Amino acid sequence: MTGKLVRMRRLFREDGRAMVVALDHAQFKGPVKGLLSMSDTVGAIVAGGADGVILNPGPARDCAAIYAGRCALVVRVTGASTEKNPSFDYHRKICSVRQAARLGADAVVAMGFVGGPGEAASLALLAQLAEDCSQYAIPLVAEMLPAAPERFQDPEWISIAARTAYELGADIVKAYTTGTDEDEAIIGGCGLPFLAAGGPKTSEPAEIAACAIRHGAAGIAFGRNVFEAASPQSAVEELVAVVH
């Protein structure tokens, strides 16, 4: 589909890789460090040379003049849950694909939870969004996550989650990696371009990125390890060098 190809090329460079920064955490966690001023943070990310930025609908609207024409926009379309909600996997649609298209989205991202009470509703919504994305020719990034935090680095769970994204019609998968050689099988078996998620803040995000690229990832989608850094722009520049 021509529209999806055009938008995918805005996100992935000629080497087939992408360095994406996730700035969608405040809908879940509130005004955390690094996300107090979205305009300042988005400006730093763009200046660092990121290929794409993940934003919720409000910041996507308000920061358009900063990122437009400089990096790809990935709009978060599921959420509706904060960290105060005891149901970790309770996510619902917060933005239609049509509205994301009106915001200028080059792609949209939606959660897919595996292994918890919310799995069926989550995966059904993911499949419906894949159909909607096909209608508007917008790539769907499926952010796949085990519902149990103790399974976040479990290769069997990650593998099932990542492959489920492909089977339900997603175009790109975002998921955790294990940091081991098992990642090669996980990434190779998912059937989609794989963006490695950054996870909790670490002192060595570049090592996580390099390991994922070695094992076949098409790029990374890091959040806290960028916007909580002393210099988000410098963090982006370092990670861009690793990915590309």
Contacts in CASP RR format, 6 or more apart in sequence:
PFRMAT RR
TARGET T0000
AUTHOR 0000-0000-0000
METHOD contacts of the structure
MODEL  1
MTGKLVRMRRLFREDGRAMVVALDHAQFKGPVKGLLSMSDTVGAIVAGGA
DGVILNPGPARDCAAIYAGRCALVVRVTGASTEKNPSFDYHRKICSVRQA
ARLGADAVVAMGFVGGPGEAASLALLAQLAEDCSQYAIPLVAEMLPAAPE
RFQDPEWISIAARTAYELGADIVKAYTTGTDEDEAIIGGCGLPFLAAGGP
KTSEPAEIAACAIRHGAAGIAFGRNVFEAASPQSAVEELVAVVH
1 134 0 8 1.000
1 137 0 8 1.000
2 137 0 8 1.000
3 137 0 8 1.000
3 138 0 8 1.000
4 137 0 8 1.000
4 138 0 8 1.000
4 139 0 8 1.000
4 171 0 8 1.000
7 72 0 8 1.000
7 106 0 8 1.000
7 107 0 8 1.000
7 137 0 8 1.000
7 138 0 8 1.000
7 139 0 8 1.000
8 107 0 8 1.000
8 139 0 8 1.000
8 171 0 8 1.000
10 72 0 8 1.000
10 106 0 8 1.000
11 18 0 8 1.000
11 20 0 8 1.000
11 51 0 8 1.000
11 52 0 8 1.000
11 72 0 8 1.000
11 74 0 8 1.000
11 106 0 8 1.000
11 107 0 8 1.000
11 139 0 8 1.000
12 18 0 8 1.000
12 51 0 8 1.000
12 193 0 8 1.000
12 218 0 8 1.000
13 51 0 8 1.000
13 244 0 8 1.000
15 244 0 8 1.000
16 193 0 8 1.000
16 218 0 8 1.000
17 213 0 8 1.000
17 218 0 8 1.000
17 219 0 8 1.000
17 243 0 8 1.000
17 244 0 8 1.000
18 51 0 8 1.000
18 52 0 8 1.000
18 72 0 8 1.000
18 193 0 8 1.000
18 195 0 8 1.000
18 218 0 8 1.000
18 219 0 8 1.000
18 220 0 8 1.000
18 243 0 8 1.000
19 49 0 8 1.000
19 50 0 8 1.000
19 51 0 8 1.000
19 52 0 8 1.000
19 219 0 8 1.000
19 220 0 8 1.000
19 236 0 8 1.000
19 239 0 8 1.000
19 240 0 8 1.000
19 243 0 8 1.000
19 244 0 8 1.000
20 50 0 8 1.000
20 51 0 8 1.000
20 52 0 8 1.000
20 53 0 8 1.000
20 54 0 8 1.000
20 72 0 8 1.000
20 74 0 8 1.000
20 195 0 8 1.000
20 219 0 8 1.000
20 220 0 8 1.000
20 221 0 8 1.000
20 222 0 8 1.000
21 45 0 8 1.000
21 50 0 8 1.000
21 52 0 8 1.000
21 53 0 8 1.000
21 54 0 8 1.000
21 221 0 8 1.000
21 222 0 8 1.000
21 223 0 8 1.000
21 226 0 8 1.000
21 227 0 8 1.000
21 236 0 8 1.000
22 54 0 8 1.000
22 197 0 8 1.000
22 221 0 8 1.000
22 222 0 8 1.000
22 223 0 8 1.000
23 35 0 8 1.000
23 38 0 8 1.000
23 41 0 8 1.000
23 42 0 8 1.000
23 45 0 8 1.000
23 53 0 8 1.000
23 54 0 8 1.000
23 55 0 8 1.000
23 59 0 8 1.000
23 223 0 8 1.000
23 227 0 8 1.000
24 54 0 8 1.000
24 55 0 8 1.000
24 56 0 8 1.000
24 76 0 8 1.000
24 109 0 8 1.000
25 32 0 8 1.000
25 35 0 8 1.000
25 223 0 8 1.000
25 224 0 8 1.000
25 227 0 8 1.000
26 32 0 8 1.000
26 35 0 8 1.000
26 38 0 8 1.000
26 56 0 8 1.000
27 56 0 8 1.000
27 76 0 8 1.000
27 79 0 8 1.000
27 82 0 8 1.000
27 94 0 8 1.000
28 79 0 8 1.000
28 81 0 8 1.000
28 82 0 8 1.000
28 83 0 8 1.000
29 82 0 8 1.000
29 83 0 8 1.000
30 82 0 8 1.000
32 228 0 8 1.000
33 227 0 8 1.000
33 228 0 8 1.000
34 41 0 8 1.000
34 227 0 8 1.000
34 228 0 8 1.000
34 232 0 8 1.000
35 41 0 8 1.000
35 227 0 8 1.000
38 55 0 8 1.000
38 59 0 8 1.000
38 62 0 8 1.000
38 63 0 8 1.000
39 62 0 8 1.000
39 63 0 8 1.000
39 66 0 8 1.000
41 227 0 8 1.000
41 232 0 8 1.000
42 53 0 8 1.000
42 55 0 8 1.000
42 59 0 8 1.000
42 63 0 8 1.000
42 66 0 8 1.000
42 67 0 8 1.000
43 63 0 8 1.000
43 66 0 8 1.000
43 67 0 8 1.000
44 231 0 8 1.000
44 232 0 8 1.000
44 233 0 8 1.000
44 236 0 8 1.000
45 53 0 8 1.000
45 71 0 8 1.000
45 226 0 8 1.000
45 227 0 8 1.000
45 232 0 8 1.000
45 233 0 8 1.000
45 236 0 8 1.000
46 53 0 8 1.000
46 66 0 8 1.000
46 67 0 8 1.000
46 70 0 8 1.000
46 71 0 8 1.000
47 233 0 8 1.000
47 236 0 8 1.000
48 233 0 8 1.000
48 234 0 8 1.000
48 236 0 8 1.000
48 237 0 8 1.000
48 240 0 8 1.000
49 71 0 8 1.000
49 236 0 8 1.000
49 237 0 8 1.000
49 240 0 8 1.000
50 71 0 8 1.000
50 236 0 8 1.000
50 240 0 8 1.000
51 71 0 8 1.000
51 72 0 8 1.000
51 240 0 8 1.000
52 67 0 8 1.000
52 71 0 8 1.000
52 72 0 8 1.000
52 73 0 8 1.000
52 74 0 8 1.000
52 106 0 8 1.000
53 67 0 8 1.000
53 71 0 8 1.000
53 72 0 8 1.000
53 73 0 8 1.000
53 74 0 8 1.000
54 74 0 8 1.000
54 75 0 8 1.000
54 76 0 8 1.000
54 109 0 8 1.000
54 221 0 8 1.000
55 63 0 8 1.000
55 73 0 8 1.000
55 74 0 8 1.000
55 75 0 8 1.000
55 76 0 8 1.000
56 75 0 8 1.000
56 76 0 8 1.000
56 94 0 8 1.000
56 95 0 8 1.000
57 75 0 8 1.000
57 76 0 8 1.000
57 94 0 8 1.000
57 95 0 8 1.000
57 99 0 8 1.000
57 100 0 8 1.000
57 103 0 8 1.000
60 73 0 8 1.000
60 75 0 8 1.000
60 103 0 8 1.000
60 104 0 8 1.000
60 105 0 8 1.000
61 103 0 8 1.000
64 103 0 8 1.000
64 104 0 8 1.000
67 73 0 8 1.000
72 106 0 8 1.000
72 107 0 8 1.000
73 103 0 8 1.000
73 104 0 8 1.000
73 105 0 8 1.000
73 106 0 8 1.000
73 107 0 8 1.000
74 105 0 8 1.000
74 106 0 8 1.000
74 107 0 8 1.000
74 108 0 8 1.000
74 109 0 8 1.000
74 141 0 8 1.000
75 95 0 8 1.000
75 100 0 8 1.000
75 103 0 8 1.000
75 104 0 8 1.000
75 105 0 8 1.000
75 107 0 8 1.000
75 108 0 8 1.000
75 109 0 8 1.000
76 94 0 8 1.000
76 95 0 8 1.000
76 108 0 8 1.000
76 109 0 8 1.000
76 110 0 8 1.000
77 93 0 8 1.000
77 94 0 8 1.000
77 95 0 8 1.000
77 96 0 8 1.000
77 97 0 8 1.000
77 100 0 8 1.000
77 108 0 8 1.000
77 109 0 8 1.000
77 110 0 8 1.000
77 129 0 8 1.000
78 91 0 8 1.000
78 92 0 8 1.000
78 93 0 8 1.000
78 94 0 8 1.000
78 109 0 8 1.000
78 110 0 8 1.000
78 111 0 8 1.000
78 112 0 8 1.000
78 125 0 8 1.000
78 129 0 8 1.000
79 91 0 8 1.000
79 92 0 8 1.000
79 93 0 8 1.000
79 94 0 8 1.000
79 111 0 8 1.000
80 90 0 8 1.000
80 91 0 8 1.000
80 92 0 8 1.000
80 93 0 8 1.000
80 94 0 8 1.000
81 87 0 8 1.000
81 88 0 8 1.000
81 90 0 8 1.000
81 91 0 8 1.000
81 92 0 8 1.000
87 117 0 8 1.000
87 118 0 8 1.000
88 113 0 8 1.000
88 147 0 8 1.000
88 149 0 8 1.000
89 113 0 8 1.000
89 116 0 8 1.000
89 117 0 8 1.000
89 118 0 8 1.000
89 119 0 8 1.000
89 122 0 8 1.000
89 147 0 8 1.000
90 118 0 8 1.000
91 110 0 8 1.000
91 111 0 8 1.000
91 112 0 8 1.000
91 113 0 8 1.000
91 122 0 8 1.000
91 125 0 8 1.000
92 125 0 8 1.000
93 125 0 8 1.000
93 129 0 8 1.000
95 108 0 8 1.000
96 132 0 8 1.000
97 108 0 8 1.000
97 129 0 8 1.000
97 132 0 8 1.000
97 133 0 8 1.000
97 135 0 8 1.000
97 136 0 8 1.000
97 138 0 8 1.000
98 132 0 8 1.000
98 136 0 8 1.000
100 108 0 8 1.000
100 138 0 8 1.000
101 136 0 8 1.000
101 138 0 8 1.000
105 138 0 8 1.000
106 138 0 8 1.000
106 139 0 8 1.000
107 138 0 8 1.000
107 139 0 8 1.000
107 140 0 8 1.000
107 141 0 8 1.000
107 171 0 8 1.000
107 172 0 8 1.000
108 129 0 8 1.000
108 133 0 8 1.000
108 138 0 8 1.000
108 139 0 8 1.000
108 140 0 8 1.000
108 141 0 8 1.000
109 140 0 8 1.000
109 141 0 8 1.000
109 142 0 8 1.000
109 143 0 8 1.000
109 174 0 8 1.000
110 125 0 8 1.000
110 126 0 8 1.000
110 129 0 8 1.000
110 140 0 8 1.000
110 141 0 8 1.000
110 142 0 8 1.000
110 143 0 8 1.000
111 122 0 8 1.000
111 126 0 8 1.000
111 143 0 8 1.000
111 144 0 8 1.000
111 145 0 8 1.000
112 122 0 8 1.000
112 123 0 8 1.000
112 126 0 8 1.000
112 142 0 8 1.000
112 143 0 8 1.000
112 144 0 8 1.000
112 145 0 8 1.000
112 161 0 8 1.000
112 164 0 8 1.000
112 165 0 8 1.000
113 119 0 8 1.000
113 122 0 8 1.000
113 123 0 8 1.000
113 145 0 8 1.000
113 146 0 8 1.000
113 147 0 8 1.000
114 123 0 8 1.000
114 144 0 8 1.000
114 145 0 8 1.000
114 146 0 8 1.000
114 147 0 8 1.000
114 157 0 8 1.000
114 160 0 8 1.000
114 161 0 8 1.000
114 164 0 8 1.000
115 146 0 8 1.000
115 147 0 8 1.000
115 148 0 8 1.000
115 157 0 8 1.000
116 147 0 8 1.000
116 148 0 8 1.000
117 147 0 8 1.000
118 147 0 8 1.000
119 147 0 8 1.000
123 164 0 8 1.000
123 168 0 8 1.000
126 140 0 8 1.000
126 142 0 8 1.000
126 165 0 8 1.000
126 168 0 8 1.000
126 170 0 8 1.000
127 168 0 8 1.000
127 169 0 8 1.000
129 140 0 8 1.000
130 140 0 8 1.000
130 168 0 8 1.000
130 169 0 8 1.000
130 170 0 8 1.000
133 139 0 8 1.000
133 140 0 8 1.000
133 171 0 8 1.000
139 171 0 8 1.000
139 172 0 8 1.000
140 169 0 8 1.000
140 170 0 8 1.000
140 171 0 8 1.000
140 172 0 8 1.000
141 170 0 8 1.000
141 171 0 8 1.000
141 172 0 8 1.000
141 173 0 8 1.000
141 174 0 8 1.000
141 195 0 8 1.000
141 221 0 8 1.000
142 165 0 8 1.000
142 168 0 8 1.000
142 170 0 8 1.000
142 172 0 8 1.000
142 173 0 8 1.000
142 174 0 8 1.000
143 173 0 8 1.000
143 174 0 8 1.000
143 175 0 8 1.000
143 197 0 8 1.000
144 158 0 8 1.000
144 161 0 8 1.000
144 162 0 8 1.000
144 164 0 8 1.000
144 165 0 8 1.000
144 173 0 8 1.000
144 174 0 8 1.000
144 175 0 8 1.000
145 152 0 8 1.000
145 161 0 8 1.000
145 175 0 8 1.000
145 176 0 8 1.000
146 152 0 8 1.000
146 154 0 8 1.000
146 157 0 8 1.000
146 158 0 8 1.000
146 161 0 8 1.000
151 157 0 8 1.000
152 176 0 8 1.000
152 199 0 8 1.000
153 176 0 8 1.000
153 177 0 8 1.000
153 178 0 8 1.000
153 179 0 8 1.000
154 178 0 8 1.000
155 178 0 8 1.000
155 180 0 8 1.000
155 182 0 8 1.000
155 183 0 8 1.000
155 185 0 8 1.000
155 186 0 8 1.000
158 175 0 8 1.000
158 176 0 8 1.000
158 177 0 8 1.000
158 178 0 8 1.000
158 186 0 8 1.000
159 185 0 8 1.000
159 186 0 8 1.000
159 189 0 8 1.000
159 190 0 8 1.000
161 175 0 8 1.000
162 173 0 8 1.000
162 175 0 8 1.000
162 186 0 8 1.000
162 187 0 8 1.000
162 189 0 8 1.000
162 190 0 8 1.000
162 192 0 8 1.000
162 194 0 8 1.000
163 189 0 8 1.000
163 190 0 8 1.000
163 191 0 8 1.000
165 173 0 8 1.000
165 175 0 8 1.000
165 190 0 8 1.000
165 192 0 8 1.000
166 173 0 8 1.000
166 190 0 8 1.000
166 191 0 8 1.000
166 192 0 8 1.000
170 192 0 8 1.000
171 192 0 8 1.000
171 193 0 8 1.000
172 192 0 8 1.000
172 193 0 8 1.000
172 194 0 8 1.000
172 195 0 8 1.000
172 218 0 8 1.000
173 190 0 8 1.000
173 192 0 8 1.000
173 193 0 8 1.000
173 194 0 8 1.000
173 195 0 8 1.000
174 194 0 8 1.000
174 195 0 8 1.000
174 196 0 8 1.000
174 197 0 8 1.000
174 221 0 8 1.000
175 186 0 8 1.000
175 190 0 8 1.000
175 194 0 8 1.000
175 195 0 8 1.000
175 196 0 8 1.000
175 197 0 8 1.000
176 196 0 8 1.000
176 197 0 8 1.000
176 198 0 8 1.000
176 199 0 8 1.000
177 183 0 8 1.000
177 186 0 8 1.000
177 187 0 8 1.000
177 196 0 8 1.000
177 197 0 8 1.000
177 208 0 8 1.000
177 211 0 8 1.000
177 212 0 8 1.000
177 215 0 8 1.000
177 217 0 8 1.000
178 186 0 8 1.000
179 208 0 8 1.000
179 211 0 8 1.000
179 212 0 8 1.000
179 215 0 8 1.000
181 215 0 8 1.000
183 211 0 8 1.000
183 212 0 8 1.000
183 215 0 8 1.000
183 216 0 8 1.000
183 217 0 8 1.000
184 215 0 8 1.000
184 216 0 8 1.000
186 194 0 8 1.000
187 194 0 8 1.000
187 212 0 8 1.000
187 215 0 8 1.000
187 216 0 8 1.000
187 217 0 8 1.000
188 194 0 8 1.000
188 216 0 8 1.000
193 218 0 8 1.000
193 219 0 8 1.000
194 212 0 8 1.000
194 216 0 8 1.000
194 217 0 8 1.000
194 218 0 8 1.000
194 219 0 8 1.000
195 217 0 8 1.000
195 218 0 8 1.000
195 219 0 8 1.000
195 220 0 8 1.000
195 221 0 8 1.000
196 208 0 8 1.000
196 209 0 8 1.000
196 212 0 8 1.000
196 217 0 8 1.000
196 219 0 8 1.000
196 220 0 8 1.000
196 221 0 8 1.000
197 220 0 8 1.000
197 221 0 8 1.000
197 222 0 8 1.000
198 205 0 8 1.000
198 208 0 8 1.000
198 220 0 8 1.000
198 221 0 8 1.000
198 222 0 8 1.000
198 223 0 8 1.000
198 224 0 8 1.000
198 225 0 8 1.000
199 222 0 8 1.000
199 223 0 8 1.000
199 224 0 8 1.000
199 225 0 8 1.000
200 224 0 8 1.000
201 224 0 8 1.000
201 225 0 8 1.000
201 228 0 8 1.000
202 208 0 8 1.000
202 225 0 8 1.000
205 222 0 8 1.000
205 225 0 8 1.000
205 226 0 8 1.000
205 235 0 8 1.000
205 238 0 8 1.000
205 239 0 8 1.000
206 238 0 8 1.000
206 239 0 8 1.000
206 242 0 8 1.000
208 220 0 8 1.000
208 225 0 8 1.000
209 219 0 8 1.000
209 220 0 8 1.000
209 222 0 8 1.000
209 239 0 8 1.000
209 242 0 8 1.000
209 243 0 8 1.000
210 242 0 8 1.000
212 219 0 8 1.000
212 220 0 8 1.000
213 219 0 8 1.000
213 220 0 8 1.000
213 242 0 8 1.000
213 243 0 8 1.000
219 243 0 8 1.000
220 239 0 8 1.000
220 243 0 8 1.000
222 239 0 8 1.000
225 235 0 8 1.000
226 232 0 8 1.000
226 235 0 8 1.000
226 236 0 8 1.000
226 239 0 8 1.000
229 235 0 8 1.000
END
